[in-house]
Amino acid sequence: MKRLLLFIIPVMLASPALAELYSGFNGIERIVDTSPEWDAKIYPNPNNGVFNVMISGSSASLNVMVFNVIGEKVFELKILGDHGAKIDLSTLEKGLYVIQILDEKKGEIVTRRMQID
């Protein structure tokens, strides 16, 4: 029985649908998936500072923010979802940057990493 529980509990934790179904089993609480229904792609990556942001699955107004490794915001742009944007940050230093795309109305955010070579 112990081995069965050791197998069932991790499987339930990995599956939100199963965790919700068995939410009363041994004190396991409901797991809620908070992933946005839309997605963002950054390409090419790595790049020379010129790259594309492609949004799929959202027609909302989105805020694109680029941060350097110490957390300073170095760029910001508003775009419409289901559209893309070509961004030129070739004046920035080479290195790793974090791109956050925010849907302010829904409070959803997607974070991606980008390398400028």
C-alpha positions, -999 to +999 in steps of 0.1 A: +000+000+000+029+024+008+044+019-026+011+025-043+007+058-025+043+068-033+034+063-070-002+078-069+006+110-051+034+123-075+012+114-105-016+134-090+006+163-083+018+163-119-017+163-133-040+192-123-070+173-136-063+143-114-054+165-084-087+183-087-106+150-090-090+136-059-086+168-039-098+153-007-074+123-008-048+125+020-050+163+022-039+170-014-053+204-023-065+215-057-038+225-081-047+254-105-029+259-138-022+296-142-005+295-175-018+320-201-037+307-230-015+327-254+022+322-262+052+343-272+082+334-293+114+353-297+135+347-328+162+345-338+177+337-305+206+344-300+207+375-322+227+407-330+201+429-312+175+428-339+148+402-333+111+394-337+085+389-310+056+368-323+024+364-302-002+337-308-035+331-292-042+366-279-057+397-296-052+419-265-029+449-261+003+436-246+033+453-230+067+440-241+095+449-216+132+440-219+154+439-188+192+435-184+207+410-160+207+434-131+169+440-135+170+474-152+143+480-178+161+489-210+132+488-235+094+489-235+068+486-263+030+481-265+019+457-292-014+440-302-015+402-297-018+380-328+007+404-344+044+406-341+070+432-337+105+436-350+126+451-323+160+467-328+182+467-296+215+466-315+228+495-294+227+474-263+257+456-250+261+419-258+247+396-231+216+380-216+183+398-214+149+389-200+118+397-220+085+399-202+052+402-222+023+413-200-014+412-206-024+439-180-062+432-183-059+395-174-028+399-153-010+372-174+027+373-181+051+353-203+088+355-197+115+346-222+153+348-222+173+363-251+210+365-259+226+393-279+259+382-294 
